[in-house]
Amino acid sequence: MTDLEKIQCIMRDIFDDETLEIDESTSAEDIAEWDSFSNIQLIAAAEQHFAVKFTTQEAIHIRTVGDILNLIRQKKLPVDKL
């Protein structure tokens, strides 16, 4: 399962929509239920699932699924790759 598919599963759970299909450009403009509260839920679920922690500044700048995936990829890099 790719990271995008994992985020899709998380979002399906948060938005209670098993048919939800996303891509990296998906944003709150595409999902009516994606409000500030569900954004916090999404960030917390992604942090827990991927064992990463976003800073407040990072969380503030999340606008799309791609933003979440990019942060996860950055945080999952081995130390020798930084």
ZIJO-V839571 format. One record per residue. N is the residue number from 1. RES is the residue in one letter. SS is DSSP state (A for helix, B for strand, O for the rest). PHI is phi in whole degrees, 0 to 359 (999 if undefined). BURIAL is # if it has 24 or more other C-alpha atoms within 12 Angstrom, else .. Layout:
n=N res=RES ss=SS phi=PHI burial=BURIAL
n=N res=RES ss=SS phi=PHI burial=BURIAL
//
This chain:
n=1 res=M ss=O phi=999 burial=.
n=2 res=T ss=O phi=283 burial=.
n=3 res=D ss=A phi=298 burial=#
n=4 res=L ss=A phi=298 burial=#
n=5 res=E ss=A phi=295 burial=.
n=6 res=K ss=A phi=294 burial=#
n=7 res=I ss=A phi=297 burial=#
n=8 res=Q ss=A phi=300 burial=#
n=9 res=C ss=A phi=298 burial=#
n=10 res=I ss=A phi=299 burial=#
n=11 res=M ss=A phi=292 burial=#
n=12 res=R ss=A phi=300 burial=.
n=13 res=D ss=A phi=291 burial=.
n=14 res=I ss=A phi=297 burial=#
n=15 res=F ss=O phi=267 burial=#
n=16 res=D ss=O phi=50 burial=.
n=17 res=D ss=O phi=217 burial=.
n=18 res=E ss=O phi=291 burial=.
n=19 res=T ss=O phi=262 burial=.
n=20 res=L ss=O phi=301 burial=.
n=21 res=E ss=O phi=243 burial=.
n=22 res=I ss=O phi=232 burial=#
n=23 res=D ss=O phi=219 burial=.
n=24 res=E ss=O phi=294 burial=.
n=25 res=S ss=O phi=270 burial=.
n=26 res=T ss=O phi=299 burial=#
n=27 res=S ss=B phi=222 burial=.
n=28 res=A ss=O phi=298 burial=.
n=29 res=E ss=O phi=292 burial=.
n=30 res=D ss=O phi=269 burial=.
n=31 res=I ss=O phi=234 burial=.
n=32 res=A ss=O phi=303 burial=.
n=33 res=E ss=O phi=282 burial=.
n=34 res=W ss=O phi=279 burial=#
n=35 res=D ss=O phi=249 burial=.
n=36 res=S ss=A phi=296 burial=.
n=37 res=F ss=A phi=292 burial=.
n=38 res=S ss=A phi=292 burial=.
n=39 res=N ss=A phi=296 burial=#
n=40 res=I ss=A phi=297 burial=.
n=41 res=Q ss=A phi=299 burial=.
n=42 res=L ss=A phi=297 burial=#
n=43 res=I ss=A phi=297 burial=#
n=44 res=A ss=A phi=297 burial=#
n=45 res=A ss=A phi=293 burial=#
n=46 res=A ss=A phi=295 burial=#
n=47 res=E ss=A phi=301 burial=#
n=48 res=Q ss=A phi=292 burial=.
n=49 res=H ss=A phi=295 burial=.
n=50 res=F ss=A phi=263 burial=#
n=51 res=A ss=O phi=55 burial=.
n=52 res=V ss=O phi=232 burial=.
n=53 res=K ss=O phi=226 burial=.
n=54 res=F ss=O phi=266 burial=#
n=55 res=T ss=O phi=284 burial=.
n=56 res=T ss=A phi=300 burial=.
n=57 res=Q ss=A phi=298 burial=.
n=58 res=E ss=A phi=297 burial=.
n=59 res=A ss=A phi=298 burial=#
n=60 res=I ss=A phi=298 burial=.
n=61 res=H ss=O phi=268 burial=.
n=62 res=I ss=O phi=286 burial=#
n=63 res=R ss=O phi=237 burial=#
n=64 res=T ss=B phi=225 burial=#
n=65 res=V ss=A phi=300 burial=#
n=66 res=G ss=A phi=300 burial=.
n=67 res=D ss=A phi=299 burial=#
n=68 res=I ss=A phi=297 burial=#
n=69 res=L ss=A phi=297 burial=#
n=70 res=N ss=A phi=297 burial=.
n=71 res=L ss=A phi=296 burial=#
n=72 res=I ss=A phi=299 burial=#
n=73 res=R ss=A phi=298 burial=#
n=74 res=Q ss=A phi=299 burial=.
n=75 res=K ss=A phi=282 burial=.
n=76 res=K ss=A phi=270 burial=.
n=77 res=L ss=O phi=296 burial=.
n=78 res=P ss=O phi=298 burial=.
n=79 res=V ss=A phi=305 burial=.
n=80 res=D ss=A phi=289 burial=.
n=81 res=K ss=A phi=268 burial=.
n=82 res=L ss=O phi=279 burial=.
//
